[in-house]
């Protein structure tokens, strides 16, 4: 199973950017899908995520600015980044967990927020 993250790039602080994570299999087969990020010199941290039948949850640092959503028909989850800040600069990864198969990680997409 592959998870393909895309949509990263350079964005100005206060702008917006949408990341996508497309699965090579049905996104509904995942118990949950999450977004993580890793800034230079820092550990990877959880950003947002959702179980397959539940609402999304968010890290305090992005709550109110980022929105997690999914499109089951496209086997894709999204992370809408509104009002990004320079401290949101990181490589963003998606992760999906499936019963019996465990976790799958996407390759990461770089987001750079300029001040």
C-alpha positions, 0 to 999 in steps of 0.5 A: 500500500502506498500513500502519496503526499503532495501539495507542499510548496512555498506559501506566505504567512497568512496565506493558505495551502492544501496538502493531499494524501492519496492512497493506492487502496481504499482509504476506507480500509484504514482505521485512521489516517493522520498527518505528521510533520517534522521541522528541521532539527526537530522530532516528528510530531502529530498534526491532525487525524481522524478515525474512519468514522469519527471527527478529526482532532488536531494538535493545539498548535494548529487547532482553528487554522488547519482542517482535516478532511477526506474524500472516500471516492478519491481515496484521498485525505486533505490537510487545509492549512489556513493562516500558516505561520513560519513555525509551520515550516516542515516536511508533512507526512501522512500515515494510515493504519490498517487492521492486520497490516499496521502503519503505512507512511507517505513520502512527505511533502515540504511546506515552507512558510515565509514571513 
